[in-house]
Amino acid sequence: MEMGYYHEIFEKGVLTLNLKELISSQEGKILIAGILLFIAFLMIIVVVYIFSTDDANNLVAMSVTNFFFGRAAGISYGYTVEFSDRVIILMNMMIEFIMVMITYPLFIFSWNKSLNVKFLRHFFISVKKQKLKYKSFFQKYGVYGLFLFVWFPFWMTGPVIGSIIGFLIGIKHYTTMLIVLSGTSLAIVIWTYFLKELIILLNQISANAPYILLALFIGIALVVKVFKKGNS
């Protein structure tokens, strides 16, 4: 489909999504699962607040850091506040799963003209451009290419963009979720243990190694965002 058609989808602000469609469709079930996972995330935060306000605040901050600056920054933040490997892995997985399982179905509903999500319009259009950019790659490697796209540990790729590209190249919804969520889980585990070893190494030079890495990843993420905005 041409970009003009894609823009047209978002110009027609028609809300035709109903409860029956939400419950019966695969994308609706994914959205519901994402919302339930988000509720579970909030419940974890509330429970942690009961025992430790500082830990709860740091969990929120780690999640926000991941959301805005990527998994490497989120994991680095976890090490600056001395979370365990298990907590860092599980909470970063949770926040990325939530992002995928909410954004992906919203995109599908927008694509099918069931819902007009204005605040995500520019993001969806940029994903369409990403799909065109990597068109030959996905045509050649299919689902394996999607897994690599999600797993490869850089900011230009990732689970949310990967899931939407999975839809655009015709992969079934549940298959896309399986590929994307397994790919991002592996990526988070690799990042966590890689950064742990890197911090141990850098601690020989400076005790502030986790903070230095956090600042570095946030800086790189900001540069990438500014660069992409300037070229959009």
MARTI-410566 format. One record per residue (C-alpha): residue in one letter; x, y, z. Coordinates in Angstrom, 3 decimals, m for minus. Layout:
<site><res>a</res><c1>X</c1><c2>Y</c2><c3>Z</c3></site>
...
//
This chain:
<site><res>m</res><c1>0.000</c1><c2>0.000</c2><c3>0.000</c3></site>
<site><res>e</res><c1>1.166</c1><c2>3.535</c2><c3>m0.702</c3></site>
<site><res>m</res><c1>1.960</c1><c2>6.071</c2><c3>1.996</c3></site>
<site><res>g</res><c1>m0.957</c1><c2>8.210</c2><c3>0.830</c3></site>
<site><res>y</res><c1>m3.385</c1><c2>5.446</c2><c3>1.750</c3></site>
<site><res>y</res><c1>m1.717</c1><c2>5.078</c2><c3>5.122</c3></site>
<site><res>h</res><c1>m2.119</c1><c2>8.808</c2><c3>5.839</c3></site>
<site><res>e</res><c1>m5.764</c1><c2>8.607</c2><c3>4.786</c3></site>
<site><res>i</res><c1>m6.455</c1><c2>6.027</c2><c3>7.478</c3></site>
<site><res>f</res><c1>m5.596</c1><c2>8.541</c2><c3>10.173</c3></site>
<site><res>e</res><c1>m7.378</c1><c2>11.457</c2><c3>8.575</c3></site>
<site><res>k</res><c1>m10.738</c1><c2>9.729</c2><c3>8.929</c3></site>
<site><res>g</res><c1>m11.399</c1><c2>9.987</c2><c3>12.640</c3></site>
<site><res>v</res><c1>m14.066</c1><c2>7.293</c2><c3>12.835</c3></site>
<site><res>l</res><c1>m14.581</c1><c2>5.388</c2><c3>16.084</c3></site>
<site><res>t</res><c1>m16.339</c1><c2>2.156</c2><c3>15.160</c3></site>
<site><res>l</res><c1>m14.647</c1><c2>m0.133</c2><c3>17.687</c3></site>
<site><res>n</res><c1>m17.191</c1><c2>m1.936</c2><c3>19.875</c3></site>
<site><res>l</res><c1>m16.969</c1><c2>m4.309</c2><c3>22.824</c3></site>
<site><res>k</res><c1>m17.867</c1><c2>m7.355</c2><c3>20.719</c3></site>
<site><res>e</res><c1>m15.034</c1><c2>m6.648</c2><c3>18.280</c3></site>
<site><res>l</res><c1>m12.663</c1><c2>m6.063</c2><c3>21.168</c3></site>
<site><res>i</res><c1>m13.434</c1><c2>m9.394</c2><c3>22.829</c3></site>
<site><res>s</res><c1>m13.780</c1><c2>m11.581</c2><c3>19.736</c3></site>
<site><res>s</res><c1>m10.774</c1><c2>m10.427</c2><c3>17.688</c3></site>
<site><res>q</res><c1>m7.240</c1><c2>m11.664</c2><c3>18.264</c3></site>
<site><res>e</res><c1>m5.907</c1><c2>m8.138</c2><c3>18.428</c3></site>
<site><res>g</res><c1>m8.611</c1><c2>m7.285</c2><c3>20.980</c3></site>
<site><res>k</res><c1>m7.554</c1><c2>m10.212</c2><c3>23.156</c3></site>
<site><res>i</res><c1>m3.944</c1><c2>m9.063</c2><c3>22.922</c3></site>
<site><res>l</res><c1>m5.013</c1><c2>m5.567</c2><c3>24.020</c3></site>
<site><res>i</res><c1>m6.972</c1><c2>m6.962</c2><c3>26.966</c3></site>
<site><res>a</res><c1>m3.980</c1><c2>m9.085</c2><c3>27.975</c3></site>
<site><res>g</res><c1>m1.774</c1><c2>m5.996</c2><c3>27.766</c3></site>
<site><res>i</res><c1>m4.131</c1><c2>m3.988</c2><c3>29.957</c3></site>
<site><res>l</res><c1>m4.284</c1><c2>m6.819</c2><c3>32.510</c3></site>
<site><res>l</res><c1>m0.489</c1><c2>m7.008</c2><c3>32.518</c3></site>
<site><res>f</res><c1>m0.334</c1><c2>m3.254</c2><c3>33.099</c3></site>
<site><res>i</res><c1>m2.749</c1><c2>m3.608</c2><c3>36.024</c3></site>
<site><res>a</res><c1>m0.524</c1><c2>m6.384</c2><c3>37.414</c3></site>
<site><res>f</res><c1>2.471</c1><c2>m4.053</c2><c3>37.028</c3></site>
<site><res>l</res><c1>0.676</c1><c2>m1.339</c2><c3>38.999</c3></site>
<site><res>m</res><c1>m0.269</c1><c2>m3.847</c2><c3>41.699</c3></site>
<site><res>i</res><c1>3.384</c1><c2>m4.880</c2><c3>42.046</c3></site>
<site><res>i</res><c1>4.373</c1><c2>m1.249</c2><c3>42.480</c3></site>
<site><res>v</res><c1>1.679</c1><c2>m0.738</c2><c3>45.136</c3></site>
<site><res>v</res><c1>2.777</c1><c2>m3.840</c2><c3>47.055</c3></site>
<site><res>v</res><c1>6.418</c1><c2>m2.774</c2><c3>46.922</c3></site>
<site><res>y</res><c1>5.406</c1><c2>0.685</c2><c3>48.197</c3></site>
<site><res>i</res><c1>4.041</c1><c2>m0.985</c2><c3>51.329</c3></site>
<site><res>f</res><c1>7.463</c1><c2>m2.396</c2><c3>52.182</c3></site>
<site><res>s</res><c1>9.836</c1><c2>0.141</c2><c3>50.623</c3></site>
<site><res>t</res><c1>9.002</c1><c2>3.527</c2><c3>49.134</c3></site>
<site><res>d</res><c1>12.499</c1><c2>3.902</c2><c3>47.700</c3></site>
<site><res>d</res><c1>12.369</c1><c2>0.535</c2><c3>45.900</c3></site>
<site><res>a</res><c1>8.938</c1><c2>1.301</c2><c3>44.479</c3></site>
<site><res>n</res><c1>10.061</c1><c2>4.726</c2><c3>43.240</c3></site>
<site><res>n</res><c1>13.126</c1><c2>3.142</c2><c3>41.664</c3></site>
<site><res>l</res><c1>11.001</c1><c2>0.492</c2><c3>39.923</c3></site>
<site><res>v</res><c1>8.850</c1><c2>3.239</c2><c3>38.435</c3></site>
<site><res>a</res><c1>11.922</c1><c2>5.244</c2><c3>37.435</c3></site>
<site><res>m</res><c1>13.534</c1><c2>2.186</c2><c3>35.810</c3></site>
<site><res>s</res><c1>10.359</c1><c2>1.504</c2><c3>33.841</c3></site>
<site><res>v</res><c1>10.053</c1><c2>5.126</c2><c3>32.723</c3></site>
<site><res>t</res><c1>13.722</c1><c2>5.151</c2><c3>31.711</c3></site>
<site><res>n</res><c1>13.171</c1><c2>2.041</c2><c3>29.588</c3></site>
<site><res>f</res><c1>10.056</c1><c2>3.551</c2><c3>28.016</c3></site>
<site><res>f</res><c1>11.716</c1><c2>6.812</c2><c3>26.970</c3></site>
<site><res>f</res><c1>15.353</c1><c2>5.814</c2><c3>26.406</c3></site>
<site><res>g</res><c1>15.355</c1><c2>2.081</c2><c3>25.645</c3></site>
<site><res>r</res><c1>16.151</c1><c2>m1.163</c2><c3>27.415</c3></site>
<site><res>a</res><c1>19.880</c1><c2>m0.501</c2><c3>27.803</c3></site>
<site><res>a</res><c1>19.175</c1><c2>2.685</c2><c3>29.773</c3></site>
<site><res>g</res><c1>16.461</c1><c2>0.956</c2><c3>31.811</c3></site>
<site><res>i</res><c1>18.761</c1><c2>m1.911</c2><c3>32.736</c3></site>
<site><res>s</res><c1>21.597</c1><c2>0.504</c2><c3>33.543</c3></site>
<site><res>y</res><c1>19.292</c1><c2>2.393</c2><c3>35.887</c3></site>
<site><res>g</res><c1>18.494</c1><c2>m0.872</c2><c3>37.631</c3></site>
<site><res>y</res><c1>22.169</c1><c2>m1.357</c2><c3>38.379</c3></site>
<site><res>t</res><c1>22.603</c1><c2>2.210</c2><c3>39.645</c3></site>
<site><res>v</res><c1>20.032</c1><c2>1.473</c2><c3>42.395</c3></site>
<site><res>e</res><c1>21.512</c1><c2>m2.002</c2><c3>42.983</c3></site>
<site><res>f</res><c1>18.518</c1><c2>m4.093</c2><c3>41.956</c3></site>
<site><res>s</res><c1>19.170</c1><c2>m7.807</c2><c3>41.540</c3></site>
<site><res>d</res><c1>19.569</c1><c2>m9.322</c2><c3>38.080</c3></site>
<site><res>r</res><c1>16.216</c1><c2>m11.069</c2><c3>38.464</c3></site>
<site><res>v</res><c1>14.336</c1><c2>m7.870</c2><c3>39.299</c3></site>
<site><res>i</res><c1>15.978</c1><c2>m5.984</c2><c3>36.446</c3></site>
<site><res>i</res><c1>15.139</c1><c2>m8.703</c2><c3>33.930</c3></site>
<site><res>l</res><c1>11.568</c1><c2>m9.325</c2><c3>35.043</c3></site>
<site><res>m</res><c1>10.530</c1><c2>m5.674</c2><c3>35.362</c3></site>
<site><res>n</res><c1>12.105</c1><c2>m4.613</c2><c3>32.070</c3></site>
<site><res>m</res><c1>10.439</c1><c2>m7.559</c2><c3>30.357</c3></site>
<site><res>m</res><c1>7.147</c1><c2>m6.561</c2><c3>31.884</c3></site>
<site><res>i</res><c1>7.288</c1><c2>m2.950</c2><c3>30.698</c3></site>
<site><res>e</res><c1>8.292</c1><c2>m3.963</c2><c3>27.153</c3></site>
<site><res>f</res><c1>5.574</c1><c2>m6.616</c2><c3>27.007</c3></site>
<site><res>i</res><c1>3.029</c1><c2>m3.988</c2><c3>28.061</c3></site>
<site><res>m</res><c1>4.225</c1><c2>m1.555</c2><c3>25.395</c3></site>
<site><res>v</res><c1>3.965</c1><c2>m4.202</c2><c3>22.677</c3></site>
<site><res>m</res><c1>0.636</c1><c2>m5.689</c2><c3>23.760</c3></site>
<site><res>i</res><c1>m1.059</c1><c2>m2.293</c2><c3>23.952</c3></site>
<site><res>t</res><c1>0.506</c1><c2>m0.473</c2><c3>20.982</c3></site>
<site><res>y</res><c1>0.248</c1><c2>m3.401</c2><c3>18.538</c3></site>
<site><res>p</res><c1>m3.555</c1><c2>m3.858</c2><c3>18.745</c3></site>
<site><res>l</res><c1>m4.095</c1><c2>m0.080</c2><c3>18.699</c3></site>
<site><res>f</res><c1>m2.193</c1><c2>m0.012</c2><c3>15.433</c3></site>
<site><res>i</res><c1>m4.315</c1><c2>m2.862</c2><c3>14.028</c3></site>
<site><res>f</res><c1>m7.543</c1><c2>m1.105</c2><c3>14.980</c3></site>
<site><res>s</res><c1>m6.243</c1><c2>2.106</c2><c3>13.393</c3></site>
<site><res>w</res><c1>m5.225</c1><c2>0.249</c2><c3>10.249</c3></site>
<site><res>n</res><c1>m8.686</c1><c2>m1.310</c2><c3>9.993</c3></site>
<site><res>k</res><c1>m10.272</c1><c2>2.130</c2><c3>10.554</c3></site>
<site><res>s</res><c1>m11.925</c1><c2>0.944</c2><c3>13.752</c3></site>
<site><res>l</res><c1>m10.095</c1><c2>3.515</c2><c3>15.826</c3></site>
<site><res>n</res><c1>m8.312</c1><c2>6.794</c2><c3>15.249</c3></site>
<site><res>v</res><c1>m5.359</c1><c2>7.116</c2><c3>17.610</c3></site>
<site><res>k</res><c1>m4.164</c1><c2>10.653</c2><c3>16.955</c3></site>
<site><res>f</res><c1>m1.347</c1><c2>10.768</c2><c3>19.508</c3></site>
<site><res>l</res><c1>0.235</c1><c2>7.680</c2><c3>17.850</c3></site>
<site><res>r</res><c1>m0.254</c1><c2>8.876</c2><c3>14.274</c3></site>
<site><res>h</res><c1>3.295</c1><c2>10.042</c2><c3>13.601</c3></site>
<site><res>f</res><c1>4.765</c1><c2>6.979</c2><c3>15.288</c3></site>
<site><res>f</res><c1>2.717</c1><c2>4.628</c2><c3>13.097</c3></site>
<site><res>i</res><c1>3.755</c1><c2>6.503</c2><c3>9.966</c3></site>
<site><res>s</res><c1>7.432</c1><c2>6.267</c2><c3>10.973</c3></site>
<site><res>v</res><c1>7.021</c1><c2>2.509</c2><c3>11.463</c3></site>
<site><res>k</res><c1>5.590</c1><c2>2.253</c2><c3>7.963</c3></site>
<site><res>k</res><c1>8.734</c1><c2>3.950</c2><c3>6.687</c3></site>
<site><res>q</res><c1>10.877</c1><c2>1.505</c2><c3>8.679</c3></site>
<site><res>k</res><c1>9.055</c1><c2>m1.388</c2><c3>7.058</c3></site>
<site><res>l</res><c1>9.747</c1><c2>0.022</c2><c3>3.592</c3></site>
<site><res>k</res><c1>13.387</c1><c2>0.605</c2><c3>4.548</c3></site>
<site><res>y</res><c1>13.884</c1><c2>m3.037</c2><c3>5.594</c3></site>
<site><res>k</res><c1>11.507</c1><c2>m4.497</c2><c3>2.990</c3></site>
<site><res>s</res><c1>14.091</c1><c2>m6.673</c2><c3>1.224</c3></site>
<site><res>f</res><c1>15.452</c1><c2>m7.922</c2><c3>4.565</c3></site>
<site><res>f</res><c1>12.038</c1><c2>m9.118</c2><c3>5.745</c3></site>
<site><res>q</res><c1>11.161</c1><c2>m10.600</c2><c3>2.354</c3></site>
<site><res>k</res><c1>14.358</c1><c2>m12.638</c2><c3>2.491</c3></site>
<site><res>y</res><c1>14.290</c1><c2>m13.822</c2><c3>6.124</c3></site>
<site><res>g</res><c1>10.593</c1><c2>m13.652</c2><c3>7.097</c3></site>
<site><res>v</res><c1>9.864</c1><c2>m14.582</c2><c3>10.722</c3></site>
<site><res>y</res><c1>13.569</c1><c2>m15.182</c2><c3>11.402</c3></site>
<site><res>g</res><c1>14.300</c1><c2>m11.660</c2><c3>10.225</c3></site>
<site><res>l</res><c1>11.627</c1><c2>m10.300</c2><c3>12.542</c3></site>
<site><res>f</res><c1>13.171</c1><c2>m12.124</c2><c3>15.500</c3></site>
<site><res>l</res><c1>16.613</c1><c2>m10.701</c2><c3>14.678</c3></site>
<site><res>f</res><c1>15.131</c1><c2>m7.226</c2><c3>14.206</c3></site>
<site><res>v</res><c1>13.615</c1><c2>m7.355</c2><c3>17.697</c3></site>
<site><res>w</res><c1>16.545</c1><c2>m9.111</c2><c3>19.346</c3></site>
<site><res>f</res><c1>19.343</c1><c2>m7.019</c2><c3>17.849</c3></site>
<site><res>p</res><c1>20.313</c1><c2>m4.718</c2><c3>20.716</c3></site>
<site><res>f</res><c1>20.084</c1><c2>m1.244</c2><c3>19.207</c3></site>
<site><res>w</res><c1>17.672</c1><c2>1.660</c2><c3>19.439</c3></site>
<site><res>m</res><c1>16.660</c1><c2>1.621</c2><c3>15.760</c3></site>
<site><res>t</res><c1>15.033</c1><c2>m1.761</c2><c3>16.313</c3></site>
<site><res>g</res><c1>12.815</c1><c2>m2.995</c2><c3>19.100</c3></site>
<site><res>p</res><c1>9.700</c1><c2>m4.917</c2><c3>20.127</c3></site>
<site><res>v</res><c1>7.042</c1><c2>m2.291</c2><c3>19.397</c3></site>
<site><res>i</res><c1>8.305</c1><c2>m1.422</c2><c3>15.925</c3></site>
<site><res>g</res><c1>9.038</c1><c2>m5.093</c2><c3>15.272</c3></site>
<site><res>s</res><c1>5.514</c1><c2>m6.192</c2><c3>16.197</c3></site>
<site><res>i</res><c1>3.917</c1><c2>m3.655</c2><c3>13.850</c3></site>
<site><res>i</res><c1>6.273</c1><c2>m4.592</c2><c3>11.032</c3></site>
<site><res>g</res><c1>5.298</c1><c2>m8.221</c2><c3>11.674</c3></site>
<site><res>f</res><c1>1.704</c1><c2>m7.263</c2><c3>10.927</c3></site>
<site><res>l</res><c1>2.658</c1><c2>m5.229</c2><c3>7.866</c3></site>
<site><res>i</res><c1>4.533</c1><c2>m8.158</c2><c3>6.298</c3></site>
<site><res>g</res><c1>1.593</c1><c2>m10.484</c2><c3>6.906</c3></site>
<site><res>i</res><c1>2.614</c1><c2>m12.561</c2><c3>9.926</c3></site>
<site><res>k</res><c1>m0.306</c1><c2>m13.805</c2><c3>12.032</c3></site>
<site><res>h</res><c1>m1.050</c1><c2>m11.925</c2><c3>15.257</c3></site>
<site><res>y</res><c1>m0.189</c1><c2>m14.642</c2><c3>17.774</c3></site>
<site><res>t</res><c1>2.890</c1><c2>m15.670</c2><c3>15.794</c3></site>
<site><res>t</res><c1>4.042</c1><c2>m12.060</c2><c3>15.812</c3></site>
<site><res>m</res><c1>3.538</c1><c2>m11.864</c2><c3>19.570</c3></site>
<site><res>l</res><c1>5.471</c1><c2>m15.101</c2><c3>20.108</c3></site>
<site><res>i</res><c1>8.391</c1><c2>m13.942</c2><c3>17.969</c3></site>
<site><res>v</res><c1>8.509</c1><c2>m10.414</c2><c3>19.345</c3></site>
<site><res>l</res><c1>8.109</c1><c2>m11.276</c2><c3>23.028</c3></site>
<site><res>s</res><c1>10.637</c1><c2>m14.106</c2><c3>22.884</c3></site>
<site><res>g</res><c1>13.065</c1><c2>m11.903</c2><c3>20.963</c3></site>
<site><res>t</res><c1>12.799</c1><c2>m9.021</c2><c3>23.408</c3></site>
<site><res>s</res><c1>13.099</c1><c2>m11.406</c2><c3>26.385</c3></site>
<site><res>l</res><c1>16.351</c1><c2>m12.786</c2><c3>25.016</c3></site>
<site><res>a</res><c1>17.611</c1><c2>m9.279</c2><c3>24.282</c3></site>
<site><res>i</res><c1>16.892</c1><c2>m8.113</c2><c3>27.841</c3></site>
<site><res>v</res><c1>18.657</c1><c2>m11.123</c2><c3>29.351</c3></site>
<site><res>i</res><c1>21.711</c1><c2>m10.560</c2><c3>27.126</c3></site>
<site><res>w</res><c1>21.803</c1><c2>m6.823</c2><c3>27.854</c3></site>
<site><res>t</res><c1>21.481</c1><c2>m7.436</c2><c3>31.597</c3></site>
<site><res>y</res><c1>24.407</c1><c2>m9.813</c2><c3>31.907</c3></site>
<site><res>f</res><c1>26.513</c1><c2>m7.929</c2><c3>29.379</c3></site>
<site><res>l</res><c1>26.084</c1><c2>m4.662</c2><c3>31.293</c3></site>
<site><res>k</res><c1>26.707</c1><c2>m6.434</c2><c3>34.590</c3></site>
<site><res>e</res><c1>30.089</c1><c2>m7.673</c2><c3>33.354</c3></site>
<site><res>l</res><c1>30.861</c1><c2>m4.279</c2><c3>31.826</c3></site>
<site><res>i</res><c1>30.061</c1><c2>m2.511</c2><c3>35.098</c3></site>
<site><res>i</res><c1>32.307</c1><c2>m4.936</c2><c3>37.024</c3></site>
<site><res>l</res><c1>35.102</c1><c2>m4.134</c2><c3>34.584</c3></site>
<site><res>l</res><c1>34.550</c1><c2>m0.376</c2><c3>34.686</c3></site>
<site><res>n</res><c1>34.307</c1><c2>m0.354</c2><c3>38.483</c3></site>
<site><res>q</res><c1>38.059</c1><c2>m0.942</c2><c3>38.478</c3></site>
<site><res>i</res><c1>38.368</c1><c2>2.514</c2><c3>36.931</c3></site>
<site><res>s</res><c1>35.505</c1><c2>4.341</c2><c3>38.625</c3></site>
<site><res>a</res><c1>32.952</c1><c2>3.470</c2><c3>41.293</c3></site>
<site><res>n</res><c1>30.445</c1><c2>5.522</c2><c3>39.324</c3></site>
<site><res>a</res><c1>30.451</c1><c2>3.107</c2><c3>36.368</c3></site>
<site><res>p</res><c1>26.655</c1><c2>2.385</c2><c3>36.475</c3></site>
<site><res>y</res><c1>25.882</c1><c2>6.129</c2><c3>36.425</c3></site>
<site><res>i</res><c1>28.326</c1><c2>6.720</c2><c3>33.599</c3></site>
<site><res>l</res><c1>26.708</c1><c2>3.991</c2><c3>31.503</c3></site>
<site><res>l</res><c1>23.236</c1><c2>5.311</c2><c3>32.296</c3></site>
<site><res>a</res><c1>24.210</c1><c2>8.816</c2><c3>31.196</c3></site>
<site><res>l</res><c1>25.863</c1><c2>7.399</c2><c3>28.066</c3></site>
<site><res>f</res><c1>22.802</c1><c2>5.388</c2><c3>27.008</c3></site>
<site><res>i</res><c1>20.422</c1><c2>8.268</c2><c3>27.679</c3></site>
<site><res>g</res><c1>22.691</c1><c2>10.585</c2><c3>25.698</c3></site>
<site><res>i</res><c1>22.865</c1><c2>8.195</c2><c3>22.760</c3></site>
<site><res>a</res><c1>19.096</c1><c2>7.695</c2><c3>22.829</c3></site>
<site><res>l</res><c1>18.523</c1><c2>11.470</c2><c3>22.796</c3></site>
<site><res>v</res><c1>20.943</c1><c2>11.942</c2><c3>19.894</c3></site>
<site><res>v</res><c1>19.199</c1><c2>9.174</c2><c3>17.931</c3></site>
<site><res>k</res><c1>15.779</c1><c2>10.710</c2><c3>18.626</c3></site>
<site><res>v</res><c1>16.935</c1><c2>14.183</c2><c3>17.548</c3></site>
<site><res>f</res><c1>18.590</c1><c2>12.753</c2><c3>14.438</c3></site>
<site><res>k</res><c1>15.489</c1><c2>10.794</c2><c3>13.459</c3></site>
<site><res>k</res><c1>13.275</c1><c2>13.827</c2><c3>14.086</c3></site>
<site><res>g</res><c1>15.525</c1><c2>15.965</c2><c3>11.925</c3></site>
<site><res>n</res><c1>15.283</c1><c2>13.458</c2><c3>9.079</c3></site>
<site><res>s</res><c1>11.519</c1><c2>12.834</c2><c3>9.347</c3></site>
//
